[in-house]
Amino acid sequence: MALASTIHHGGDDGIVDDLDTVRGVARWLQQQSENLAGEGLAAGDLVADEELRDAIIGVRRAVRALFARVVSPAPPSPADAHRLMPADEALAHLNAAAAREPVAPQLHWPAEGAPAARLLSAEADPHVRLVAALARDAVDFLSGPEREQLRACHAPRCVRYFLKSHGRQEWCKPSCGNRARVARHYERTRGTTAGP
């Protein structure tokens, strides 16, 4: 979700892409440092460059295309609805990115705790490990139960996907709900207040 949300509405600036520059990628990686640590990656080991930016954007394009498939027949996010990757291409891209890192499951079992599985990587390049980890996380999400709660927010100017947390939720956040209600009210009253 964090990767898909790097495209969002930025107020008067319209749609913002947090990954539109190498500097933006570096900033996003720093913001994701806790999540990266869970994948065995240190944000300091990841020097953003144009090649890494392209690889991350490729995974994001695949993820957003597959998110659009999940929410169908409802419309996808308007941010990229006009330029989505075909679903079969997105699926192939995501699987290829996930397969770039050879990993093996390892059992970790402390003397005073429960056993846990971890993936041990045989890949030295942190860029490959990062892109593969992003793709694996997307595979886990898209094949898991949370996928059923995925929705595209259709409030005016919003382009986010979100996980529906309760039965009546229609928007990603309260401010989007407020904008949608204001827009509906404006549409209803616009016809009634128009003079001759």
ABEGO torsion letter per residue (X at the ends): XAAAAABBBAEAAEBBBAAABAAAAAAAAAAAAAAAAAAGBBAAABBBBAAAAAAAAAAAAAAAAAAAAAAOABBBBAAAAAABBBAAAAAAAAAAAAAABBBBBBBBBBAABBBBBBBBBABABAAAAAAAAAAAAAAAAAABAAAAABBBBABBGBABBBBBABAABABABAAAAAAAAAAAAAAAAAAAABBX
